Amino acid sequence: MSKNSMTYLSSGKAKDIYETSDGNLLFEFTDRVTAFDGKKKAEYQEKGEITCRLAEYWFRILEEAGIPTHYIDCPTPTSMLVRRLDIIPVEVIWRNYAAGSLLRRYDASEVKLPEGVAPEEGAPIPGGMIEFTTKFEAVDRPVDTREILSNGWMIREEIDYITGMTERINDILSRELDDASIILADFKVEYGRTPEGEILLADEAGTPDGCRFWDKTEFEDGVIKSLDKDVFRKGIGDLSTVYGELFERLQKQEDRDGKQD
């Protein structure tokens, strides 16, 4: 699929976006990586291909489980064709363990942790918790349902629908990852509306750019071994190597599942 026949729209932190002649979108996954609201930047070989293939892997699993997504096809190893949606200006975060910005906000007295959750990285959050942040502001910030409703970003029924869908996504991803001895600590997703008003899972899902993955065996031994973008944020490893390990482990698990079928 040639980009010569497409219209370039924009470039995000890790993807370039084009409009196709039939009104869909093409995501080109690049090797770019950023952290801390773009203050830290780099490029890593094969990152684009790995994240694209992981996003495709999870979209297919989620679709099979009944989660509607905007995914159409991957015409190349680094590009994804998707339906164009009206993106809801709210990012959704699901947390199974305390980590990242949740703990930073707790330390700054900006948020309370769920009852019984210790203020330390790796503390489990029984039943999980959901948070919402802005999507299109210069620096995303947490928002509550009252602000979402008052700004008209979603109605109550849509918030409830997205909350339920995000919990289902968590259950599906967590179950699949557990088979590969990987813990899903937290993740973020986006949603959008079709012209008919149907809400679909958008952007990407299940990639180490938007999820926090930990090695389960190491975690049970009291060590948090990151298999995600935290290795870049914290400067604790080579991102290409870590993303490659994650992809290889999921591929091996998929092969084992295929043989069992």
C-alpha positions as a Markdown table, in Angstrom:
| # | Residue | x | y | z |
|---|---|---|---|---|
| 1 | Met | 0.0 | 0.0 | 0.0 |
| 2 | Ser | 1.7 | 3.2 | -1.2 |
| 3 | Lys | 1.6 | 6.3 | 0.9 |
| 4 | Asn | 1.8 | 8.4 | -2.4 |
| 5 | Ser | -2.0 | 8.0 | -2.7 |
| 6 | Met | -2.6 | 9.0 | 0.9 |
| 7 | Thr | -2.8 | 12.3 | 2.7 |
| 8 | Tyr | -0.4 | 12.9 | 5.6 |
| 9 | Leu | -2.3 | 14.0 | 8.7 |
| 10 | Ser | 0.0 | 14.2 | 11.7 |
| 11 | Ser | 2.8 | 12.6 | 13.7 |
| 12 | Gly | 2.4 | 11.6 | 17.3 |
| 13 | Lys | 4.9 | 10.4 | 19.8 |
| 14 | Ala | 5.5 | 7.0 | 18.1 |
| 15 | Lys | 3.3 | 6.9 | 15.0 |
| 16 | Asp | 2.8 | 8.8 | 11.7 |
| 17 | Ile | -0.9 | 9.0 | 10.6 |
| 18 | Tyr | -2.2 | 9.1 | 7.0 |
| 19 | Glu | -5.7 | 9.2 | 5.5 |
| 20 | Thr | -6.4 | 6.7 | 2.8 |
| 21 | Ser | -8.5 | 7.4 | -0.3 |
| 22 | Asp | -11.5 | 5.6 | 1.2 |
| 23 | Gly | -11.5 | 7.7 | 4.4 |
| 24 | Asn | -9.8 | 5.2 | 6.7 |
| 25 | Leu | -6.5 | 5.8 | 8.5 |
| 26 | Leu | -3.1 | 4.3 | 8.2 |
| 27 | Phe | -0.8 | 4.2 | 11.3 |
| 28 | Glu | 2.9 | 4.0 | 10.5 |
| 29 | Phe | 4.6 | 2.7 | 13.7 |
| 30 | Thr | 8.0 | 4.3 | 13.9 |
| 31 | Asp | 11.1 | 3.6 | 16.0 |
| 32 | Arg | 10.6 | 6.7 | 18.0 |
| 33 | Val | 10.1 | 6.6 | 21.8 |
| 34 | Thr | 9.4 | 9.5 | 24.2 |
| 35 | Ala | 9.0 | 9.8 | 28.0 |
| 36 | Phe | 8.1 | 12.5 | 30.5 |
| 37 | Asp | 5.8 | 14.4 | 28.1 |
| 38 | Gly | 8.3 | 14.4 | 25.3 |
| 39 | Lys | 11.3 | 15.7 | 27.4 |
| 40 | Lys | 13.2 | 12.4 | 26.8 |
| 41 | Lys | 13.4 | 11.1 | 23.2 |
| 42 | Ala | 15.2 | 8.4 | 21.3 |
| 43 | Glu | 14.9 | 5.9 | 18.5 |
| 44 | Tyr | 15.4 | 2.1 | 18.8 |
| 45 | Gln | 15.8 | -0.3 | 16.0 |
| 46 | Glu | 12.8 | -2.5 | 15.2 |
| 47 | Lys | 10.7 | -0.9 | 17.8 |
| 48 | Gly | 8.1 | 0.2 | 15.2 |
| 49 | Glu | 7.7 | -3.3 | 13.8 |
| 50 | Ile | 7.5 | -5.0 | 17.2 |
| 51 | Thr | 4.8 | -2.5 | 18.5 |
| 52 | Cys | 2.8 | -2.8 | 15.3 |
| 53 | Arg | 2.8 | -6.6 | 15.4 |
| 54 | Leu | 1.9 | -6.7 | 19.1 |
| 55 | Ala | -1.0 | -4.3 | 18.6 |
| 56 | Glu | -2.2 | -6.5 | 15.8 |
| 57 | Tyr | -1.8 | -9.6 | 18.0 |
| 58 | Trp | -3.9 | -8.1 | 20.8 |
| 59 | Phe | -6.6 | -6.5 | 18.5 |
| 60 | Arg | -7.2 | -9.9 | 17.0 |
| 61 | Ile | -7.5 | -11.6 | 20.4 |
| 62 | Leu | -9.8 | -8.8 | 21.7 |
| 63 | Glu | -12.0 | -9.0 | 18.6 |
| 64 | Glu | -12.4 | -12.7 | 19.0 |
| 65 | Ala | -13.4 | -12.1 | 22.6 |
| 66 | Gly | -16.1 | -9.7 | 21.5 |
| 67 | Ile | -14.3 | -6.3 | 22.1 |
| 68 | Pro | -15.1 | -4.1 | 19.1 |
| 69 | Thr | -12.0 | -2.3 | 17.7 |
| 70 | His | -11.1 | 0.0 | 14.9 |
| 71 | Tyr | -8.5 | -2.5 | 13.5 |
| 72 | Ile | -8.8 | -3.5 | 9.9 |
| 73 | Asp | -5.5 | -5.0 | 8.7 |
| 74 | Cys | -1.7 | -4.7 | 8.7 |
| 75 | Pro | -0.6 | -4.2 | 5.1 |
| 76 | Thr | 3.1 | -4.1 | 6.1 |
| 77 | Pro | 5.0 | -5.1 | 9.2 |
| 78 | Thr | 5.1 | -1.5 | 10.5 |
| 79 | Ser | 1.7 | -0.2 | 9.3 |
| 80 | Met | -1.9 | -0.7 | 10.5 |
| 81 | Leu | -5.1 | 0.2 | 8.6 |
| 82 | Val | -7.9 | 1.3 | 11.0 |
| 83 | Arg | -11.3 | 2.8 | 10.8 |
| 84 | Arg | -11.4 | 6.6 | 11.3 |
| 85 | Leu | -13.2 | 7.5 | 14.5 |
| 86 | Asp | -14.2 | 10.6 | 16.4 |
| 87 | Ile | -11.7 | 10.1 | 19.3 |
| 88 | Ile | -13.2 | 10.6 | 22.7 |
| 89 | Pro | -10.9 | 13.2 | 24.4 |
| 90 | Val | -10.3 | 11.0 | 27.5 |
| 91 | Glu | -7.6 | 8.4 | 28.0 |
| 92 | Val | -8.5 | 5.4 | 30.2 |
| 93 | Ile | -6.0 | 3.8 | 32.6 |
| 94 | Trp | -6.6 | 0.5 | 34.4 |
| 95 | Arg | -4.3 | -0.3 | 37.3 |
| 96 | Asn | -3.8 | -3.7 | 38.9 |
| 97 | Tyr | -0.7 | -2.7 | 40.9 |
| 98 | Ala | 0.6 | 0.6 | 42.3 |
| 99 | Ala | 3.2 | 2.1 | 40.0 |
| 100 | Gly | 4.2 | 5.1 | 38.0 |
| 101 | Ser | 2.2 | 8.3 | 38.1 |
| 102 | Leu | -0.2 | 6.9 | 40.7 |
| 103 | Leu | 2.6 | 6.8 | 43.2 |
| 104 | Arg | 4.1 | 10.2 | 42.2 |
| 105 | Arg | 0.7 | 11.8 | 42.7 |
| 106 | Tyr | 0.3 | 10.0 | 46.0 |
| 107 | Asp | 3.6 | 11.4 | 47.2 |
| 108 | Ala | 2.5 | 14.8 | 46.1 |
| 109 | Ser | -0.8 | 14.4 | 48.1 |
| 110 | Glu | -2.8 | 14.7 | 44.9 |
| 111 | Val | -4.6 | 11.3 | 45.2 |
| 112 | Lys | -5.5 | 8.7 | 47.7 |
| 113 | Leu | -4.8 | 5.1 | 47.2 |
| 114 | Pro | -7.5 | 2.5 | 47.5 |
| 115 | Glu | -8.0 | 1.3 | 51.0 |
| 116 | Gly | -5.4 | -1.2 | 52.1 |
| 117 | Val | -3.0 | -0.5 | 49.2 |
| 118 | Ala | 0.5 | 0.1 | 50.3 |
| 119 | Pro | 2.2 | 3.2 | 48.8 |
| 120 | Glu | 5.0 | 1.3 | 47.1 |
| 121 | Glu | 5.7 | 0.1 | 43.6 |
| 122 | Gly | 4.3 | -3.4 | 43.1 |
| 123 | Ala | 1.6 | -3.2 | 45.7 |
| 124 | Pro | -1.5 | -5.1 | 44.4 |
| 125 | Ile | -4.8 | -3.2 | 44.0 |
| 126 | Pro | -7.5 | -5.8 | 44.7 |
| 127 | Gly | -10.1 | -5.7 | 42.0 |
| 128 | Gly | -8.1 | -3.1 | 40.1 |
| 129 | Met | -9.0 | 0.6 | 39.7 |
| 130 | Ile | -9.8 | 2.8 | 36.7 |
| 131 | Glu | -8.7 | 6.4 | 36.1 |
| 132 | Phe | -9.3 | 9.0 | 33.4 |
| 133 | Thr | -7.0 | 11.6 | 32.0 |
| 134 | Thr | -7.4 | 14.3 | 29.4 |
| 135 | Lys | -6.3 | 13.4 | 25.8 |
| 136 | Phe | -5.6 | 16.5 | 23.8 |
| 137 | Glu | -4.2 | 18.9 | 26.4 |
| 138 | Ala | -0.5 | 19.9 | 26.3 |
| 139 | Val | 0.1 | 17.9 | 29.4 |
| 140 | Asp | -2.5 | 15.2 | 30.2 |
| 141 | Arg | -4.0 | 15.5 | 33.6 |
| 142 | Pro | -6.4 | 13.3 | 35.7 |
| 143 | Val | -10.1 | 14.1 | 35.4 |
| 144 | Asp | -13.1 | 12.7 | 37.3 |
| 145 | Thr | -16.4 | 11.7 | 35.9 |
| 146 | Arg | -18.0 | 15.0 | 37.0 |
| 147 | Glu | -15.6 | 17.0 | 34.7 |
| 148 | Ile | -16.1 | 14.5 | 31.9 |
| 149 | Leu | -19.9 | 15.0 | 32.1 |
| 150 | Ser | -19.7 | 18.8 | 32.5 |
| 151 | Asn | -17.5 | 19.1 | 29.4 |
| 152 | Gly | -19.8 | 16.9 | 27.4 |
| 153 | Trp | -16.9 | 14.5 | 26.5 |
| 154 | Met | -19.2 | 11.5 | 27.4 |
| 155 | Ile | -22.6 | 10.9 | 28.9 |
| 156 | Arg | -23.0 | 8.7 | 31.9 |
| 157 | Glu | -24.0 | 5.6 | 29.9 |
| 158 | Glu | -20.9 | 5.9 | 27.8 |
| 159 | Ile | -18.7 | 6.2 | 30.9 |
| 160 | Asp | -20.3 | 3.0 | 32.3 |
| 161 | Tyr | -19.9 | 1.3 | 29.0 |
| 162 | Ile | -16.2 | 2.2 | 28.6 |
| 163 | Thr | -15.5 | 1.2 | 32.3 |
| 164 | Gly | -17.0 | -2.2 | 31.7 |
| 165 | Met | -15.2 | -2.7 | 28.4 |
| 166 | Thr | -11.8 | -1.7 | 29.9 |
| 167 | Glu | -12.3 | -4.1 | 32.8 |
| 168 | Arg | -13.0 | -6.9 | 30.2 |
| 169 | Ile | -9.9 | -5.9 | 28.3 |
| 170 | Asn | -7.9 | -6.2 | 31.5 |
| 171 | Asp | -9.3 | -9.6 | 32.2 |
| 172 | Ile | -8.5 | -10.8 | 28.6 |
| 173 | Leu | -5.0 | -9.4 | 28.5 |
| 174 | Ser | -4.2 | -10.6 | 32.1 |
| 175 | Arg | -5.3 | -14.1 | 31.4 |
| 176 | Glu | -3.3 | -14.4 | 28.1 |
| 177 | Leu | -0.2 | -12.8 | 29.7 |
| 178 | Asp | -0.3 | -15.0 | 32.8 |
| 179 | Asp | 0.1 | -18.0 | 30.5 |
| 180 | Ala | 3.4 | -16.4 | 29.4 |
| 181 | Ser | 4.4 | -15.7 | 33.0 |
| 182 | Ile | 3.9 | -11.9 | 32.5 |
| 183 | Ile | 2.1 | -9.6 | 34.9 |
| 184 | Leu | -0.1 | -6.8 | 33.6 |
| 185 | Ala | 0.6 | -4.1 | 36.1 |
| 186 | Asp | -1.4 | -1.3 | 34.3 |
| 187 | Phe | -2.3 | -0.1 | 30.9 |
| 188 | Lys | -4.0 | 2.8 | 29.0 |
| 189 | Val | -6.4 | 2.7 | 26.2 |
| 190 | Glu | -8.4 | 5.1 | 24.0 |
| 191 | Tyr | -11.9 | 4.9 | 22.5 |
| 192 | Gly | -13.7 | 6.6 | 19.6 |
| 193 | Arg | -17.1 | 6.8 | 18.1 |
| 194 | Thr | -18.2 | 5.7 | 14.6 |
| 195 | Pro | -20.5 | 8.1 | 12.6 |
| 196 | Glu | -23.4 | 5.9 | 14.0 |
| 197 | Gly | -22.3 | 6.5 | 17.6 |
| 198 | Glu | -20.9 | 3.1 | 18.3 |
| 199 | Ile | -17.9 | 3.2 | 20.7 |
| 200 | Leu | -14.8 | 1.2 | 19.5 |
| 201 | Leu | -11.4 | 0.5 | 21.1 |
| 202 | Ala | -9.0 | 2.8 | 19.2 |
| 203 | Asp | -5.3 | 3.7 | 18.8 |
| 204 | Glu | -3.4 | 0.6 | 20.0 |
| 205 | Ala | -3.7 | -2.0 | 22.8 |
| 206 | Gly | -1.3 | -4.4 | 24.6 |
| 207 | Thr | 1.9 | -2.8 | 23.5 |
| 208 | Pro | 4.8 | -2.0 | 25.8 |
| 209 | Asp | 4.4 | 1.6 | 24.9 |
| 210 | Gly | 1.1 | 1.8 | 26.7 |
| 211 | Cys | 1.3 | -1.0 | 29.2 |
| 212 | Arg | 3.4 | -1.9 | 32.2 |
| 213 | Phe | 4.5 | -5.5 | 32.0 |
| 214 | Trp | 6.5 | -7.3 | 34.7 |
| 215 | Asp | 8.2 | -10.7 | 34.6 |
| 216 | Lys | 6.0 | -12.9 | 36.9 |
| 217 | Thr | 8.8 | -15.2 | 38.1 |
| 218 | Glu | 11.0 | -12.3 | 39.1 |
| 219 | Phe | 8.1 | -10.5 | 40.8 |
| 220 | Glu | 7.4 | -13.6 | 42.9 |
| 221 | Asp | 11.0 | -13.4 | 44.0 |
| 222 | Gly | 10.6 | -9.8 | 45.1 |
| 223 | Val | 12.1 | -8.2 | 42.0 |
| 224 | Ile | 10.3 | -6.0 | 39.4 |
| 225 | Lys | 11.8 | -6.7 | 36.0 |
| 226 | Ser | 10.2 | -4.4 | 33.5 |
| 227 | Leu | 9.2 | -5.6 | 30.0 |
| 228 | Asp | 8.0 | -2.2 | 28.8 |
| 229 | Lys | 8.9 | 1.5 | 28.2 |
| 230 | Asp | 10.0 | 1.8 | 31.9 |
| 231 | Val | 13.4 | 0.5 | 30.8 |
| 232 | Phe | 13.7 | 3.7 | 28.8 |
| 233 | Arg | 12.1 | 6.0 | 31.4 |
| 234 | Lys | 14.4 | 4.8 | 34.1 |
| 235 | Gly | 17.4 | 4.1 | 31.9 |
| 236 | Ile | 17.6 | 0.5 | 33.2 |
| 237 | Gly | 18.1 | -1.5 | 29.9 |
| 238 | Asp | 18.0 | -1.6 | 26.1 |
| 239 | Leu | 14.5 | -1.0 | 24.9 |
| 240 | Ser | 14.9 | -3.0 | 21.7 |
| 241 | Thr | 16.1 | -6.0 | 23.6 |
| 242 | Val | 13.3 | -5.8 | 26.1 |
| 243 | Tyr | 10.6 | -5.3 | 23.5 |
| 244 | Gly | 12.1 | -8.2 | 21.5 |
| 245 | Glu | 12.0 | -10.4 | 24.6 |
| 246 | Leu | 8.3 | -9.6 | 25.3 |
| 247 | Phe | 7.4 | -10.3 | 21.6 |
| 248 | Glu | 9.3 | -13.6 | 21.6 |
| 249 | Arg | 7.6 | -14.8 | 24.8 |
| 250 | Leu | 4.2 | -14.0 | 23.4 |
| 251 | Gln | 5.0 | -15.7 | 20.1 |
| 252 | Lys | 6.1 | -18.8 | 21.9 |
| 253 | Gln | 2.9 | -18.8 | 24.0 |
| 254 | Glu | 0.9 | -18.5 | 20.8 |
| 255 | Asp | 2.7 | -21.4 | 19.3 |
| 256 | Arg | 2.1 | -23.5 | 22.4 |
| 257 | Asp | -1.6 | -22.6 | 22.3 |
| 258 | Gly | -1.8 | -23.5 | 18.6 |
| 259 | Lys | -0.3 | -26.9 | 19.2 |
| 260 | Gln | -2.8 | -27.6 | 22.0 |
| 261 | Asp | -5.7 | -26.7 | 19.7 |
